[in-house]
Amino acid sequence: MSVSMHRIFRPGWPGNLLALLAGTLTTPALAPFDCWPLALLSLALYYASLHDLAPRQALQRGWCFGFGLYGAGTSWIYVSIQQFGGAPAWLAALLILAFVAAVALFFALPAWLWARWLRLAQAPCSNALTFAALWTAQDAFRGWFLTGFPWLYQGYSQLEGPLRGYAPLGGVWLIGFILALSAALLASLPGLCQRGRRPGVALVLLAAPWLAALPLNDRSWTQPAGETLKVVAIQGNISQSLKWDPQQQLRQLALYRDLSVASPQADLLVWPETAIPMLKDQAARLGFLPLLERFARSRHTALVTGLPLRQPDAAGELHYYNALTVLGEGQGDYLKQKLVPFGEYVPLQDLLRGLIDFFNLPMSDFARGPDDQPLPEAHGYRIAPYICYEVVYPDFAAAMAARSHLLLTISNDAWFGHSIGPLQHLQMARMRALEAGRWMVRATNNGVTALIDPFGRITRQAPRFEEAVLSGEVQPMQGLTPWLRWGSWPLALCCAGLLLQAFLRRRRSTI
């Protein structure tokens, strides 16, 4: 790092403030802004800010970066807490600050490890590789710890960038590794040139992944399986304030029924998450599910809809699930496995329930579905179903996609109003399609409802915040991308090796 950069990022509040600002740059690099070079700039500034810091100082610097990243990128949670959770504005703001301060620790601990055990003196290329490995490990960890919050990965910026071809090889985490490596090398180049050293190795290491990406961007890893399917996705645009009002249930059912009857003939008809706002057995007793079954069969259609259901476990205890079911020319139920904290279950609920309306939201007492569920089917094709939040988990999504011909995600992003949250959510769904080399159908309550091709491109999209019927065609696919075949293991082993060698070298130099 150059002398001027070293002065800017020296220990103290100016360097911490710049690290915080570097974290905020991730947000415009992602949807809906898609200025992908800012992902590189953000990581380069963060890497430079860790130069020569003591472990405790690095801990503070990492926390500041994480606070800036989550403070800017997840501010949309405020809408859920204040507008739909019934919290006063001051309390909603306080809860958001507490949340951001907590998740920023995901960056504080790796920064401390970097300064204490991994950073080497006078080894810019080795340090860049180690930093990329540590960054990737941090990405994976925050997607796992306490059920995970895998949001705002820098790799998502490359859906509109030149590294997108790496997604079928190693998923969004491999793209994040390359971005972190490139950013660290860019931050190191000024110092290498100032000291009169030859930066040739660093330049080769920097350029090679970007040049290798060129032939990958248009590479197809999967093949068509059978005929194309005509698809219709229904977007009801039900206000969140009315969604669970018992007086509005029949009106909502009639709306989806009427939109479906008026829709074009389709092989697959998809309703969004909890489009049926009552338990499955209640809808059956009411006669609505038998009606849908007859309608779907009369049209030779597989109808997929989200709805809650209840069923007993092996001990006879009754549990409630967020689920989807297939009617007509298909079969199967799917019970959601990845639940949204506070939205679908309340951590420490004995302490929190009753404090504010946000902790008593409807549908906030779901059980987790089993992890060995068979995939639903439609017209003989296996569907990998993701309910809302589940589509943001790379490894989890890949495990189901590998057994499927088609991806499908249903959601209700009305919780986030007109914020950027739903657009970030859509971007992650696009990445799952690209990683798996499969078409994805996305049906939502008020947007974004879309059809996504195996390259992560949106082919059809309904307008947001309107009643809409989206129709188009999708192609079931077969075959496995390298990401579906091997998952994260190759990248994990590579990162583990890089971190281990850096630790051993640092330990020897210390001794």
C-alpha positions in Angstrom: 0.0 0.0 0.0 1.3 3.5 -0.8 2.4 5.9 1.9 -0.6 8.2 1.3 -3.1 5.3 1.6 -1.3 4.2 4.8 -1.9 7.7 6.3 -5.6 7.6 5.3 -6.2 4.3 6.9 -4.1 4.6 10.0 -5.7 3.6 13.3 -8.4 5.9 14.7 -11.8 7.2 13.8 -10.9 8.6 10.3 -9.9 5.1 9.1 -12.9 3.5 10.8 -15.2 6.1 9.1 -13.7 5.3 5.7 -14.2 1.6 6.3 -17.8 2.2 7.1 -18.2 4.2 3.9 -16.5 1.4 2.0 -19.1 -1.0 3.4 -21.9 1.2 2.1 -20.5 1.0 -1.5 -21.7 -2.6 -1.7 -25.4 -1.5 -1.9 -25.1 0.4 -5.2 -23.1 -2.5 -6.6 -26.1 -4.8 -6.2 -29.7 -4.6 -7.4 -31.4 -2.4 -8.3 -28.4 -0.1 -9.1 -26.1 -2.8 -10.5 -22.9 -0.6 -10.6 -20.7 -3.7 -10.3 -17.3 -2.0 -10.2 -18.2 -0.6 -6.8 -18.0 -4.1 -5.4 -14.3 -4.1 -6.3 -13.8 -0.7 -4.9 -15.6 -1.5 -1.7 -13.4 -4.6 -1.1 -10.2 -2.8 -2.2 -10.8 0.0 0.3 -11.6 -2.5 3.0 -8.5 -4.5 2.4 -6.3 -1.4 2.4 -7.9 -0.3 5.6 -6.7 -3.4 7.4 -3.0 -2.8 6.5 -0.7 -3.0 9.5 -3.5 -2.8 12.1 -3.2 -4.4 15.5 -5.8 -7.2 16.1 -8.0 -5.0 18.3 -7.9 -2.2 15.8 -8.7 -4.6 13.0 -11.7 -5.9 15.0 -13.1 -2.3 15.1 -12.3 -1.8 11.4 -14.1 -4.9 10.4 -17.1 -4.1 12.5 -17.3 -0.6 10.9 -17.2 -2.1 7.4 -20.0 -4.6 8.3 -22.1 -1.8 9.9 -21.9 0.3 6.7 -22.7 -2.7 4.5 -25.7 -3.9 6.5 -26.8 -0.4 7.5 -27.1 0.7 3.8 -28.1 -2.7 2.3 -30.8 -3.9 4.7 -32.4 -0.7 5.7 -35.6 -2.0 4.1 -36.2 -4.2 7.2 -37.4 -0.9 8.8 -40.6 -1.1 6.6 -41.4 -4.5 8.1 -41.0 -3.5 11.7 -42.6 0.0 11.5 -45.2 -0.2 8.8 -46.4 -3.8 9.3 -45.0 -4.6 12.7 -46.8 -1.8 14.5 -43.6 -0.4 16.2 -43.2 3.3 16.7 -40.7 4.9 14.4 -38.1 5.5 17.1 -38.3 1.9 18.3 -38.1 0.5 14.7 -35.0 2.6 14.1 -33.5 1.4 17.4 -34.2 -2.2 16.5 -32.6 -1.8 13.1 -29.5 -0.3 14.7 -29.3 -3.2 17.1 -29.7 -5.7 14.3 -27.1 -4.0 12.1 -24.6 -3.7 15.0 -25.0 -7.4 15.7 -24.6 -8.8 12.2 -21.6 -6.5 11.6 -19.8 -8.8 14.0 -19.6 -11.3 11.0 -16.9 -9.0 9.7 -15.3 -8.1 12.9 -14.1 -11.6 13.9 -12.5 -12.4 10.5 -10.7 -9.0 10.6 -9.3 -9.9 14.0 -8.2 -13.3 12.7 -6.5 -11.6 9.7 -4.4 -9.3 11.9 -3.6 -11.8 14.6 -2.9 -15.0 12.7 -2.9 -14.7 8.9 -1.4 -11.5 7.6 2.2 -11.9 6.4 4.9 -9.2 6.1 6.1 -8.3 2.6 4.0 -11.0 0.9 1.4 -9.1 -1.2 0.3 -12.0 -3.5 0.1 -14.5 -0.6 -1.8 -12.0 1.5 -4.2 -11.4 -1.4 -5.0 -15.1 -1.7 -5.3 -15.5 2.0 -7.7 -12.5 2.2 -9.8 -14.0 -0.6 -10.0 -17.3 1.3 -10.9 -15.6 4.5 -13.5 -13.5 2.8 -15.1 -16.6 1.3 -15.1 -18.4 4.6 -16.8 -15.4 6.1 -19.5 -15.4 3.4 -20.2 -19.1 4.0 -20.2 -18.6 7.8 -22.8 -15.8 7.7 -25.0 -18.0 5.6 -24.9 -20.8 8.2 -24.5 -19.4 11.8 -27.8 -19.3 13.7 -29.7 -20.4 10.5 -27.8 -17.7 8.6 -28.4 -14.4 6.9 -26.8 -14.9 3.4 -27.7 -11.4 2.1 -25.5 -8.8 0.3 -22.8 -11.1 -1.1 -20.6 -9.1 -3.4 -20.7 -11.9 -5.9 -24.3 -11.0 -6.9 -23.0 -7.9 -8.5 -21.6 -10.0 -11.3 -24.9 -11.0 -12.7 -24.4 -7.8 -14.7 -20.6 -8.1 -14.8 -17.9 -10.1 -16.6 -17.5 -12.8 -13.9 -21.0 -14.3 -14.1 -19.7 -17.4 -16.0 -18.1 -18.6 -12.8 -21.5 -19.1 -11.1 -22.1 -22.6 -12.6 -18.6 -23.6 -11.6 -18.5 -22.5 -8.0 -21.6 -20.5 -7.2 -21.8 -17.0 -5.9 -19.0 -17.8 -3.4 -16.5 -18.5 -6.1 -17.3 -15.1 -7.7 -16.8 -13.5 -4.3 -13.5 -15.2 -3.9 -12.3 -13.8 -7.3 -13.6 -10.3 -6.4 -11.8 -10.3 -3.0 -8.6 -11.6 -4.6 -8.7 -8.9 -7.4 -9.5 -6.1 -4.9 -6.6 -7.1 -2.6 -4.2 -7.2 -5.5 -5.4 -3.8 -6.8 -4.9 -2.3 -3.3 -1.4 -3.8 -3.2 -0.2 -2.6 -6.7 0.6 1.1 -5.7 2.8 -0.1 -2.9 4.6 -2.6 -5.1 5.4 0.0 -7.7 6.5 2.6 -5.1 9.0 0.2 -3.6 10.5 -0.5 -7.0 9.5 -4.2 -6.9 8.3 -5.9 -10.0 4.5 -6.4 -9.9 4.4 -9.0 -12.7 3.2 -11.9 -10.5 0.5 -9.7 -9.0 -0.6 -8.5 -12.4 -0.9 -12.0 -13.8 -2.8 -13.2 -10.7 -5.1 -10.2 -11.1 -5.7 -10.5 -14.9 -6.0 -14.3 -15.2 -9.5 -14.9 -13.6 -11.0 -12.0 -15.6 -9.6 -13.3 -18.9 -10.6 -16.9 -18.2 -14.2 -15.7 -17.6 -14.7 -14.6 -21.2 -15.3 -18.0 -22.7 -17.4 -19.1 -19.7 -20.1 -16.4 -19.9 -22.0 -18.1 -22.8 -21.2 -21.7 -21.8 -24.2 -23.9 -21.4 -23.8 -26.7 -18.9 -27.2 -28.3 -19.1 -29.5 -29.7 -21.8 -33.2 -29.6 -22.5 -35.4 -32.4 -21.1 -38.6 -32.9 -23.1 -40.9 -30.2 -24.4 -41.3 -26.7 -23.3 -44.0 -25.9 -20.8 -46.5 -23.0 -21.0 -46.5 -21.2 -17.7 -48.9 -18.7 -16.1 -48.0 -16.9 -12.8 -50.7 -15.0 -10.9 -49.9 -11.9 -9.0 -52.8 -10.9 -6.7 -51.3 -7.7 -5.3 -53.0 -8.2 -1.9 -52.2 -5.5 0.6 -50.3 -6.9 3.6 -52.7 -5.2 6.0 -55.5 -7.3 4.5 -53.6 -10.5 3.9 -54.6 -12.3 7.2 -57.9 -10.5 7.8 -60.5 -13.3 8.2 -63.1 -11.0 6.6 -61.0 -10.8 3.4 -60.2 -14.5 3.0 -63.1 -15.3 0.6 -62.4 -12.2 -1.5 -58.8 -13.2 -1.9 -59.7 -16.8 -2.9 -62.2 -15.4 -5.4 -59.6 -13.0 -6.8 -57.1 -15.8 -7.6 -59.8 -18.0 -8.9 -61.1 -15.4 -11.3 -57.6 -14.4 -12.5 -56.8 -18.0 -13.1 -60.1 -18.7 -15.0 -59.4 -15.7 -17.3 -55.7 -16.6 -17.8 -54.4 -18.3 -21.0 -54.2 -22.1 -21.2 -51.0 -23.3 -19.5 -49.2 -26.5 -18.4 -48.2 -24.9 -15.2 -50.2 -22.4 -13.2 -48.5 -20.8 -10.2 -49.9 -18.8 -7.3 -47.6 -17.1 -4.8 -46.7 -17.8 -1.2 -49.8 -18.2 1.1 -52.1 -17.2 -1.8 -54.6 -19.4 0.0 -54.6 -17.6 3.4 -56.1 -20.5 5.4 -55.0 -23.9 6.4 -55.1 -26.6 3.7 -57.6 -28.8 5.6 -59.8 -25.7 6.1 -59.7 -24.9 2.4 -60.6 -28.5 1.6 -63.6 -28.5 4.0 -64.7 -25.2 2.5 -64.7 -26.9 -0.9 -62.1 -24.6 -2.5 -59.3 -27.1 -2.9 -61.6 -29.7 -4.6 -62.8 -26.9 -6.9 -59.2 -26.1 -7.8 -58.4 -29.7 -8.4 -61.3 -30.1 -10.9 -60.4 -26.8 -12.6 -56.8 -27.8 -13.0 -57.7 -31.2 -14.4 -60.2 -29.8 -16.8 -57.4 -27.7 -18.3 -54.7 -30.4 -18.0 -52.8 -28.0 -15.8 -50.6 -28.5 -12.8 -51.6 -25.8 -10.3 -49.0 -24.8 -7.6 -50.1 -22.6 -4.7 -48.6 -21.6 -1.4 -50.7 -22.2 1.7 -50.2 -23.1 5.4 -50.9 -26.6 6.5 -50.8 -28.6 9.8 -49.9 -32.2 10.3 -48.8 -34.3 13.3 -45.3 -35.6 13.8 -44.3 -39.2 14.7 -45.3 -38.5 18.4 -48.7 -37.2 17.3 -48.0 -33.5 18.2 -49.6 -31.1 15.7 -47.2 -28.7 13.9 -47.9 -25.8 11.5 -45.9 -25.3 8.3 -45.5 -22.7 5.5 -46.0 -24.9 2.5 -46.9 -25.3 -1.1 -49.0 -28.0 -2.8 -49.5 -29.2 -6.4 -53.0 -29.9 -7.7 -54.3 -31.2 -11.0 -51.6 -32.7 -13.4 -49.0 -33.0 -10.6 -48.6 -34.0 -7.1 -46.7 -33.4 -3.8 -46.6 -31.0 -0.9 -43.4 -29.2 0.2 -42.9 -27.9 3.8 -40.6 -24.9 4.1 -37.2 -25.6 5.8 -35.5 -22.2 6.0 -37.7 -20.0 8.3 -37.4 -16.3 8.5 -36.5 -15.2 12.1 -39.3 -13.1 13.7 -41.4 -13.5 10.5 -42.0 -17.2 10.7 -40.6 -18.1 14.1 -39.6 -15.9 17.1 -36.2 -16.6 18.8 -36.5 -16.4 22.6 -40.3 -16.2 22.1 -41.0 -16.6 25.8 -39.3 -13.2 26.3 -40.2 -11.3 23.2 -43.9 -12.2 22.4 -46.2 -9.5 23.6 -43.6 -6.7 23.7 -44.7 -5.2 20.4 -47.0 -6.3 17.5 -43.9 -7.2 15.4 -43.2 -10.1 17.7 -46.8 -11.3 17.3 -47.1 -11.2 13.5 -49.5 -13.7 11.9 -47.7 -16.9 10.7 -44.8 -16.4 13.2 -45.0 -19.8 14.8 -44.2 -22.2 12.0 -42.2 -25.5 12.4 -39.3 -26.3 10.1 -40.0 -28.9 7.4 -37.9 -32.1 7.2 -34.8 -32.1 5.0 -35.5 -35.4 3.2 -38.7 -34.4 1.4 -39.4 -35.7 -2.1 -39.6 -33.0 -4.8 -43.1 -32.1 -6.1 -43.9 -33.0 -9.7 -45.8 -31.4 -12.5 -46.4 -33.2 -15.8 -43.8 -35.7 -14.8 -41.1 -33.1 -14.3 -39.5 -32.7 -10.8 -39.7 -29.1 -9.4 -37.2 -27.7 -6.9 -39.4 -25.5 -4.7 -38.2 -22.5 -2.7 -40.6 -20.6 -0.5 -39.5 -17.0 -0.1 -36.3 -16.8 1.9 -35.1 -20.2 0.9 -33.9 -19.1 -2.5 -31.1 -17.0 -0.9 -29.1 -20.0 0.4 -26.6 -21.2 -2.2 -25.8 -24.7 -0.9 -29.4 -25.4 0.2 -30.8 -24.4 -3.2 -28.2 -26.4 -5.1 -29.0 -29.6 -3.3 -32.6 -29.5 -4.4 -31.8 -28.1 -7.9 -29.5 -31.1 -8.6 -32.6 -33.4 -8.4 -34.9 -31.2 -10.5 -35.8 -30.3 -14.0 -37.2 -26.8 -13.1 -36.8 -24.3 -10.3 -39.8 -22.5 -8.7 -39.9 -19.9 -6.0 -43.0 -18.3 -4.5 -42.8 -15.3 -2.2 -44.7 -12.5 -0.6 -42.4 -9.5 -0.5 -45.2 -7.1 0.4 -43.6 -7.0 3.8 -40.9 -4.7 2.3 -43.1 -2.1 0.6 -41.5 0.0 -2.1 -38.0 -0.6 -0.8 -35.0 -2.2 -2.6 -35.4 -5.4 -0.6 -37.6 -7.3 -3.1 -35.2 -6.3 -6.0 -32.3 -7.7 -4.1 -34.4 -10.9 -3.5 -35.0 -11.2 -7.2 -31.3 -10.8 -8.0 -30.5 -13.8 -5.7 -33.2 -15.9 -7.4 -31.5 -15.1 -10.7 -28.2 -16.2 -9.4 -29.7 -19.6 -8.4 -31.0 -20.1 -11.9 -27.5 -19.3 -13.3 -25.7 -21.6 -10.8 -28.1 -24.5 -11.6 -28.4 -24.0 -15.4 -32.2 -24.3 -15.1 -35.2 -22.1 -15.8 -36.9 -20.5 -12.8 -40.5 -19.5 -12.3 -41.0 -16.8 -9.7 -44.5 -16.0 -8.5 -45.0 -13.2 -5.9 -47.9 -11.4 -4.3 -47.0 -7.9 -5.5 -43.7 -8.3 -7.4 -41.3 -9.1 -8.8 -43.1 -12.0 -10.6 -40.8 -13.2 -13.4 -39.5 -16.0 -15.6 -35.7 -16.5 -15.5 -33.7 -18.4 -18.0 -30.6 -20.7 -17.2 -28.3 -17.7 -17.7 -30.0 -15.7 -15.0 -31.7 -13.4 -17.5 -35.3 -12.3 -17.0 -37.3 -13.2 -20.1 -40.7 -12.1 -18.8 -41.6 -9.8 -15.9 -44.9 -8.5 -14.4 -45.2 -4.9 -13.3 -44.9 -4.4 -9.5 -47.8 -3.4 -7.2 -50.5 -4.4 -9.8 -52.8 -7.4 -10.3 -51.1 -9.3 -13.1 -51.2 -12.5 -15.1 -47.7 -13.3 -16.4 -47.5 -15.9 -19.2 -44.6 -17.4 -21.1 -42.7 -20.6 -21.7 -40.0 -22.4 -19.8 -37.8 -25.4 -20.8 -37.2 -28.2 -18.3 -33.5 -29.0 -18.1 -31.3 -32.0 -17.3 -27.7 -32.4 -16.5 -25.6 -31.0 -13.7 -23.4 -27.9 -13.6 -20.1 -28.3 -11.7 -21.7 -26.4 -8.9 -24.6 -28.8 -8.6 -22.3 -31.8 -9.0 -19.7 -30.9 -6.4 -21.2 -28.0 -4.4 -18.9 -25.9 -2.4 -16.4 -28.6 -1.5 -13.6 -27.7 -4.1 -13.7 -24.1 -3.1 -13.9 -24.9 0.6 -10.8 -27.2 0.4 -8.9 -24.5 -1.6 -9.7 -21.9 1.0 -8.9 -24.2 3.9 -5.5 -24.9 2.3 -4.7 -21.2 1.8 -5.7 -20.3 5.3 -3.7 -23.2 6.8 -0.5 -22.3 4.9 -0.9 -18.6 5.9 -1.4 -19.6 9.6 1.7 -21.9 9.5 3.9 -19.3 7.8 2.8 -16.6 10.2 3.4 -18.9 13.2 6.9 -19.7 11.9 7.8 -16.1 11.3 6.5 -15.2 14.8 8.6 -17.9 16.4 
